[in-house]
Amino acid sequence: MDFKNTDDSVTRRIRAMVERVTMLQDNDLYFYNLPISELRGGARVLVNGRDMGMYASYSYLGLVDHPRINAAAKDAIDRYATGTHGVRTLAGSLKIHDELEATIADFKQTEAAITYTSGYVTNLTVISSLLGRRDWVISDKLNHASIVDGCMMSGAEFRRYKHNDMEELEKRLQQAPADVSKLVIADSVFSMDGDLIDFPRMVQLCKQYNAWLMIDEAHSVGVLGKTGRGIEEHFGMEGTIDIKMGTLSKTIPSVGGYVAGKKEMITYLRHASRAYIFSAALPPAQAGAANEAFKVILDEPWRIQKLQANTDQFLNGIKNRGFNTLYSSTAIVPIICGTDERAFRMTREAHHHDIFALPVVSPAVPEGLARLRATVTAAHETDEIEYAMNVFEKAGKEIGIIS
Ligand SMILES: Cc1ncc(COP(=O)(O)O)c(C=O)c1O
């Protein structure tokens, strides 16, 4: 590669990354950005002509390629075509956007909702619009990058507490000056570890210390609660989150993000959040697909039951084979391998046996806790899950992760 300057920090940064990627590619250890040519219902995918079992998807309820959702997307194209041609505030808001926001508010049992073009952007813009200098934002150390970036962008005092440690959260709340606004923010289910937050205690602390509570439900919508409504339903504590954030790109087979809550807060965000007023709206097809997906979740509750059964089979099966899965209790199962190198080798073995799962290595997770992160969905069948677990077991024994 020809660089403008051979030794400035930009060049060094680019070169270090390129060298790392090249080293992995040269050693048959590069598993990212794989070319998928067919989705095959979500439980299987076609990669470089090979039919593989898919264990890296967040399509928890297997709604990918659902006929009703596909039809809704096509219908939205027929009615509104493909683009939104500007920001909603100025270029006009399509009826499908209003319908989607009403559907989300209904699903999340709130007064109103607002949508953005990605979950990442939703966290960035919502946190930075609600908070400003002098306010305090208190965040779990394992929160998603989009939350961290939103906190930093807000200019508020940014404090973190040890993962899921409610005593440390209380200390941070006590440290905040009495006259500042406080926001506590956490993922409901953690995307690297698959564990749940201590929601009841967190709600109680927010009440006690008069703090706002924002929860990112990217991995709990469709997953937790009898009807898939998320963490409040799971704990029977409806109406306790002030700012309910979620994405339209995981259980919901579309793209985008949303926040649901009180009407006045949504009115504020519609006129103050920069990703809404300075960025084009969701394309109609994606809004139509998302709108229908929330309805399918309620109409097909068997999917939630099947996801639960598949999660039990997978999580227990992996644990019984001797793997460490940390505190996961959901469909996200971290199979701890130890060193980065072991996680890469484990992945390579899995791929050679047609199992699509991805390694997560440092710095994304602490050194020594590199893992294969595998997810199951409602689309998997019992024998497919058994096959995948046997592949992991054989590889784990060969590499020396389990005995
Ligand atoms: C917890 C969490 N929040 C937010 C996001 C961002 O969502 P999106 O992919 O829709 O931008 C993700 C996606 O990985 C996530 O896991």
The ligand as an SDF file (V2000), in Angstrom:
LIG
                    3D

 16 16  0  0  0  0  0  0  0  0999 V2000
  -26.9570   -4.2600   22.7360 C   0  0  0  0  0  0  0  0  0  0  0  0
  -26.9240   -3.6490   21.3730 C   0  0  0  0  0  0  0  0  0  0  0  0
  -27.3430   -2.3830   21.2180 N   0  0  0  0  0  0  0  0  0  0  0  0
  -27.3380   -1.7890   20.0090 C   0  0  0  0  0  0  0  0  0  0  0  0
  -26.8900   -2.4490   18.8800 C   0  0  0  0  0  0  0  0  0  0  0  0
  -26.8690   -1.7410   17.5640 C   0  0  0  0  0  0  0  0  0  0  0  0
  -27.9550   -2.1410   16.8040 O   0  0  0  0  0  0  0  0  0  0  0  0
  -27.9640   -2.0610   15.1990 P   0  0  0  0  0  0  0  0  0  0  0  0
  -27.1890   -3.2390   14.7040 O   0  0  0  0  0  0  0  0  0  0  0  0
  -29.4060   -2.0950   14.8860 O   0  0  0  0  0  0  0  0  0  0  0  0
  -27.3140   -0.7740   14.8170 O   0  0  0  0  0  0  0  0  0  0  0  0
  -26.4650   -3.7670   18.9910 C   0  0  0  0  0  0  0  0  0  0  0  0
  -26.0020   -4.4900   17.7820 C   0  0  0  0  0  0  0  0  0  0  0  0
  -25.1110   -5.2730   17.7430 O   0  0  0  0  0  0  0  0  0  0  0  0
  -26.4750   -4.3970   20.2680 C   0  0  0  0  0  0  0  0  0  0  0  0
  -26.0420   -5.6560   20.4260 O   0  0  0  0  0  0  0  0  0  0  0  0
  1  2  1  0
  2  3  1  0
  2 15  2  0
  3  4  2  0
  4  5  1  0
  5  6  1  0
  5 12  2  0
  6  7  1  0
  7  8  1  0
  8  9  2  0
  8 10  1  0
  8 11  1  0
 12 13  1  0
 12 15  1  0
 13 14  2  0
 15 16  1  0
M  END
$$$$
